[in-house]
């Protein structure tokens, strides 16, 4: 079927349009222009749900395809459909892929080499540090970072990718003229310089709670694998993990302290079969990278310097390290985990650590 972007944008803006509506329109009519001006009887013949027909007839009384398309152009937003050559091939693999996507910025073919990095909005400092470390190394290696532009882990992932000179794509659960959360508008602007922001929702759509599970299926669908950093056992992030499994994507998770509620989600996923990640190299090797980037072996900051000094004399058990550092075991555990993630320590088993 032939289509013009004007009429694609027009149909996309009609409330209650669904995949079934798109299928009926595309299979019955020779082009979208004919479908837009079709009579109620013709629309019924296309096996389009009556509820949508009512919405369409009402909507086209007050809106023209030309005006709708012009509004997209004024906001520097493109719209693509599943037939478009630049529609991501990897996204077509999932069950019920979005028929149309709104795009700001640029989707490139190399963005199909991608990993989604997601987690809690209310993350810990440790979670942010892990996110920045892994996302940065992946981005430097040419992996596009996919996330959802939310507070916390999502924001840290986008920022790390950009800081490393890499590409990142944000998938949001609102119209592209309603960046959500609004406080991330500056980050959104930065993403447009080396990536894209996409949504299946038309302009004017606010970030409604019910939009986010559907948004999450696109985040995982655009990715070869999904990395869960921190999340409660029943958080929205777990939806993304479930979509990853349904879509046959590799699921990764960061193991964490059993005392930290934000590690309950990743730890549970690992118990169920997700691959534990201790460094970005774990992911890069799965993706077929032969020459993974070397990681720093020098200490960064006072905490790491102290750990280096304590372990200079040889491997030590975590309780002994905490005692010498005069810090609680839980805090030392986070420092050691992050240093292991950076490739600076070896965990020898039994909570015994040694310098590399």
C-alpha positions as CSV (number, residue, x, y, z in Angstrom):
1,X,0.0,0.0,0.0
2,X,1.2,3.5,-0.8
3,X,1.2,6.1,1.9
4,X,2.0,9.7,2.4
5,X,3.5,11.0,5.7
6,X,0.7,13.6,5.9
7,X,-2.0,10.9,6.0
8,X,0.1,8.6,8.2
9,X,0.4,11.4,10.7
10,X,-3.3,12.1,10.4
11,X,-4.3,8.5,11.2
12,X,-1.7,8.3,13.9
13,X,-3.3,11.3,15.7
14,X,-6.8,9.8,15.8
15,X,-7.6,8.6,19.4
16,X,-8.0,4.9,19.9
17,X,-6.1,3.8,16.8
18,X,-4.8,0.2,17.3
19,X,-2.8,-2.3,15.4
20,X,-6.0,-3.9,14.3
21,X,-7.2,-0.6,12.9
22,X,-3.9,-0.1,11.0
23,X,-4.2,-3.6,9.6
24,X,-7.7,-3.1,8.3
25,X,-6.8,0.3,6.7
26,X,-3.6,-0.9,5.1
27,X,-5.1,-4.2,3.7
28,X,-8.4,-2.8,2.4
29,X,-7.6,0.7,0.9
30,X,-5.2,1.4,-2.0
31,X,-3.7,4.3,-0.1
32,X,-4.1,6.3,3.2
33,X,-5.6,9.3,1.4
34,X,-8.5,7.1,0.2
35,X,-8.9,5.6,3.6
36,X,-9.0,9.1,5.3
37,X,-12.0,10.2,3.1
38,X,-13.8,6.8,3.2
39,X,-17.4,6.5,4.2
40,X,-18.6,4.8,7.4
41,X,-19.7,1.8,5.3
42,X,-16.4,1.5,3.5
43,X,-14.6,1.6,6.9
44,X,-16.8,-1.1,8.2
45,X,-16.0,-3.2,5.2
46,X,-12.3,-2.9,6.1
47,X,-13.1,-4.8,9.3
48,X,-12.2,-1.7,11.4
49,X,-13.7,-1.6,14.9
50,X,-16.8,0.6,15.1
51,X,-15.4,2.5,18.1
52,X,-12.5,3.7,16.0
53,X,-14.8,4.6,13.1
54,X,-16.7,6.9,15.4
55,X,-13.5,8.5,16.6
56,X,-12.2,9.0,13.0
57,X,-15.4,10.5,11.7
58,X,-15.5,13.0,14.6
59,X,-11.7,13.8,14.4
60,X,-11.6,14.5,10.7
61,X,-14.4,17.2,11.1
62,X,-11.9,19.5,12.8
63,X,-8.5,18.3,11.7
64,X,-6.8,18.2,8.3
65,X,-3.8,15.9,7.4
66,X,-2.0,19.0,6.2
67,X,-2.3,20.8,9.6
68,X,-1.3,17.7,11.5
69,X,1.8,17.1,9.4
70,X,2.7,20.8,9.6
71,X,2.6,20.6,13.4
72,X,5.1,17.7,13.3
73,X,7.4,19.6,10.9
74,X,7.2,22.7,13.1
75,X,8.5,20.5,16.0
76,X,11.1,18.8,13.9
77,X,9.4,15.5,14.3
78,X,9.3,12.7,11.7
79,X,6.8,9.8,11.5
80,X,7.7,6.4,10.1
81,X,5.7,3.3,9.6
82,X,6.7,-0.4,9.7
83,X,7.1,-0.3,5.9
84,X,9.6,2.5,6.0
85,X,13.3,1.5,5.2
86,X,14.5,3.2,8.3
87,X,12.1,1.4,10.7
88,X,14.4,-0.7,12.9
89,X,14.4,-4.3,11.6
90,X,15.1,-5.6,15.1
91,X,11.8,-4.0,16.3
92,X,9.8,-5.8,13.6
93,X,10.7,-9.1,15.3
94,X,8.6,-8.5,18.4
95,X,4.9,-9.4,19.0
96,X,2.7,-6.5,17.9
97,X,5.4,-4.0,17.0
98,X,4.2,-0.3,16.8
99,X,2.9,0.3,13.3
100,X,4.0,4.0,13.4
101,X,6.8,5.7,15.3
102,X,7.4,9.4,16.0
103,X,11.0,10.3,15.8
104,X,13.1,13.3,16.8
105,X,16.8,13.1,15.9
106,X,18.1,10.3,13.7
107,X,17.8,6.5,13.8
108,X,20.9,5.0,12.1
109,X,21.5,1.4,10.9
110,X,24.2,0.9,13.5
111,X,21.7,1.5,16.3
112,X,20.6,-2.1,15.9
113,X,23.8,-2.9,17.8
114,X,22.1,-1.9,21.1
115,X,21.7,-2.7,24.7
116,X,18.9,-1.4,26.9
117,X,20.0,-0.2,30.3
118,X,17.1,0.3,32.8
119,X,16.4,0.5,36.5
120,X,14.8,2.3,39.4
121,X,14.0,6.0,39.3
122,X,15.0,6.2,43.0
123,X,18.4,4.5,42.5
124,X,21.3,4.4,44.9
125,X,24.7,6.1,44.3
126,X,26.1,2.7,43.7
127,X,23.4,2.0,41.1
128,X,24.3,5.3,39.3
129,X,28.0,4.5,39.4
130,X,27.5,1.0,38.0
131,X,25.2,2.5,35.2
132,X,27.8,5.1,34.3
133,X,30.7,2.6,34.2
134,X,29.0,0.0,32.1
135,X,27.1,2.3,29.8
136,X,30.3,4.3,29.1
137,X,32.3,1.2,28.2
138,X,29.5,-0.1,25.9
139,X,29.1,3.3,24.2
140,X,32.8,3.6,23.6
141,X,32.7,0.2,21.9
142,X,30.0,1.3,19.5
143,X,27.0,-0.1,21.3
144,X,23.9,2.2,21.3
145,X,22.4,2.6,24.7
146,X,18.6,2.4,24.8
147,X,16.6,3.7,27.8
148,X,13.5,5.5,28.8
149,X,14.6,9.1,29.8
150,X,13.2,8.6,33.3
151,X,14.9,9.8,36.5
152,X,17.6,7.7,38.1
153,X,19.1,4.8,36.1
154,X,17.7,5.8,32.8
155,X,19.1,9.3,33.0
156,X,22.5,8.0,34.1
157,X,22.6,5.6,31.2
158,X,21.9,8.3,28.6
159,X,24.3,10.7,30.2
160,X,27.1,8.1,30.3
161,X,26.6,7.2,26.6
162,X,26.8,10.8,25.5
163,X,29.7,11.5,27.8
164,X,31.6,8.7,26.1
165,X,30.9,10.1,22.7
166,X,28.5,7.3,21.9
167,X,24.9,7.1,20.7
168,X,21.8,6.7,22.8
169,X,18.0,6.4,22.0
170,X,15.3,7.4,24.5
171,X,11.9,5.8,24.2
172,X,9.2,7.8,26.0
173,X,5.6,7.2,27.0
174,X,4.2,10.5,25.9
175,X,4.0,12.6,22.8
176,X,7.4,14.1,21.7
177,X,6.1,17.6,22.4
178,X,5.5,16.5,26.0
179,X,9.0,15.3,27.2
180,X,8.4,13.3,30.4
181,X,9.7,14.1,33.0
182,X,9.8,17.7,31.9
183,X,12.9,18.2,34.1
184,X,14.8,16.1,31.6
185,X,14.2,18.4,28.7
186,X,17.9,19.5,28.7
187,X,19.0,15.9,28.6
188,X,16.6,15.3,25.7
189,X,18.1,18.1,23.8
190,X,21.6,16.6,24.3
191,X,20.4,13.2,23.0
192,X,19.3,14.8,19.8
193,X,22.9,15.6,19.0
194,X,23.9,12.0,18.9
195,X,20.8,9.8,18.9
196,X,17.1,10.0,18.9
197,X,14.0,10.2,21.0
198,X,11.1,8.1,19.8
199,X,7.5,7.4,20.8
200,X,4.4,5.6,19.5
201,X,2.2,8.3,20.9
202,X,1.0,11.4,19.0
203,X,1.7,15.0,19.9
204,X,-0.2,16.2,22.9
205,X,-0.3,12.8,24.7
206,X,0.8,13.2,28.3
207,X,2.9,10.7,30.1
208,X,0.0,8.6,31.4
209,X,0.8,5.7,33.7
210,X,-0.9,3.2,31.4
211,X,1.5,4.2,28.5
212,X,4.6,2.9,30.2
213,X,4.3,-0.9,29.9
214,X,3.7,-0.5,26.2
215,X,6.7,1.9,26.0
216,X,8.8,-0.8,27.8
217,X,8.2,-3.4,25.1
218,X,9.8,-1.0,22.6
219,X,12.8,-0.4,24.8
220,X,13.5,-4.1,24.9
221,X,12.4,-4.6,21.3
222,X,15.1,-2.2,20.0
223,X,17.8,-4.0,21.9
224,X,19.9,-7.2,21.6
225,X,19.9,-7.5,25.3
226,X,18.4,-5.8,28.4
227,X,20.5,-4.9,31.5
228,X,18.6,-4.4,34.8
229,X,20.7,-2.3,37.2
230,X,18.5,-1.8,40.3
231,X,14.8,-2.5,40.8
232,X,12.3,-3.7,43.4
233,X,10.8,-7.1,42.8
234,X,7.5,-5.6,41.7
235,X,8.7,-2.4,40.0
236,X,7.9,-1.3,36.5
237,X,11.4,-2.2,35.4
238,X,10.5,-5.9,35.8
239,X,8.0,-5.4,33.0
240,X,10.9,-4.6,30.7
241,X,12.7,-7.7,31.9
242,X,9.6,-9.8,31.1
243,X,9.3,-8.3,27.7
244,X,12.9,-9.1,27.0
245,X,12.3,-12.7,27.8
246,X,9.1,-12.8,25.6
247,X,11.1,-11.2,22.8
248,X,14.0,-13.7,23.1
249,X,16.4,-11.0,24.1
250,X,19.3,-11.7,26.4
251,X,18.5,-10.6,30.0
252,X,21.3,-9.3,32.2
253,X,21.3,-8.1,35.8
254,X,23.6,-6.6,38.3
255,X,23.9,-8.7,41.4
256,X,23.6,-6.7,44.6
257,X,23.4,-6.8,48.4
258,X,20.7,-8.9,49.9
259,X,20.1,-6.1,52.3
260,X,19.3,-3.6,49.5
261,X,15.6,-3.6,48.4
262,X,16.8,-2.2,45.1
263,X,18.8,-5.3,44.4
264,X,15.8,-7.6,45.1
265,X,14.7,-7.4,41.4
266,X,18.1,-8.1,39.8
267,X,18.9,-10.8,42.3
268,X,15.5,-12.5,41.7
269,X,16.1,-12.3,37.9
270,X,19.5,-13.9,38.3
271,X,18.0,-16.7,40.3
272,X,15.5,-17.2,37.5
273,X,18.2,-17.4,34.8
274,X,19.3,-13.9,33.9
275,X,23.0,-13.6,33.3
276,X,24.9,-11.8,36.1
277,X,27.1,-8.9,34.9
278,X,30.3,-8.0,36.7
279,X,31.7,-5.8,33.9
280,X,30.7,-4.4,30.5
281,X,33.0,-7.1,29.0
282,X,30.5,-9.7,30.0
283,X,28.0,-8.1,27.6
284,X,30.5,-7.3,24.9
285,X,31.8,-10.9,24.7
286,X,28.2,-12.1,24.3
287,X,27.8,-9.6,21.4
288,X,30.9,-11.0,19.7
289,X,33.4,-8.3,20.5
290,X,36.9,-9.9,20.3
291,X,39.0,-7.0,21.6
292,X,37.2,-5.6,24.6
293,X,38.5,-2.3,26.0
294,X,41.0,-2.4,28.8
295,X,39.7,-1.1,32.1
296,X,41.5,1.2,34.5
297,X,43.6,-0.5,37.2
298,X,44.4,2.6,39.2
299,X,42.3,3.7,42.2
300,X,39.8,6.5,41.8
301,X,39.0,8.6,44.9
302,X,39.7,8.1,48.6
303,X,37.6,5.0,49.0
304,X,39.3,3.0,46.2
305,X,42.7,4.2,47.3
306,X,42.0,2.8,50.8
307,X,40.9,-0.6,49.4
308,X,44.0,-0.7,47.3
309,X,46.2,-0.1,50.3
310,X,44.4,-2.7,52.4
311,X,44.8,-5.4,49.7
312,X,48.4,-4.7,48.8
313,X,49.5,-7.4,51.3
314,X,47.3,-10.0,49.6
315,X,43.7,-11.4,49.4
316,X,41.4,-10.6,52.3
317,X,37.9,-11.5,53.4
318,X,35.3,-8.7,53.4
319,X,34.9,-8.6,57.2
320,X,38.7,-8.0,57.5
321,X,38.6,-5.3,54.9
322,X,35.7,-3.6,56.6
323,X,37.5,-3.8,60.0
324,X,40.7,-2.3,58.6
325,X,38.8,0.4,56.7
326,X,36.7,1.1,59.8
327,X,33.5,1.1,57.7
328,X,30.3,-1.0,57.8
329,X,30.4,-4.2,55.8
330,X,27.4,-3.1,53.7
331,X,29.2,0.0,52.6
332,X,32.5,-1.9,51.9
333,X,30.5,-4.5,49.9
334,X,29.2,-1.8,47.5
335,X,32.7,-0.3,47.1
336,X,34.2,-3.8,46.4
337,X,31.4,-4.7,43.9
338,X,31.9,-1.5,42.0
339,X,35.7,-2.0,41.9
340,X,35.1,-5.6,40.7
341,X,32.8,-4.2,38.0
342,X,35.5,-1.8,36.9
343,X,38.0,-4.7,36.6
344,X,40.2,-3.6,39.5
345,X,39.5,-6.6,41.8
346,X,39.0,-10.3,41.7
347,X,36.4,-12.0,43.8
348,X,38.0,-15.3,44.8
349,X,34.9,-16.7,46.4
350,X,33.8,-16.8,50.0
351,X,33.7,-13.0,50.0
352,X,37.5,-12.9,49.6
353,X,38.9,-10.2,47.3
354,X,42.3,-9.6,45.7
355,X,43.8,-6.9,43.5
356,X,44.2,-7.8,39.8
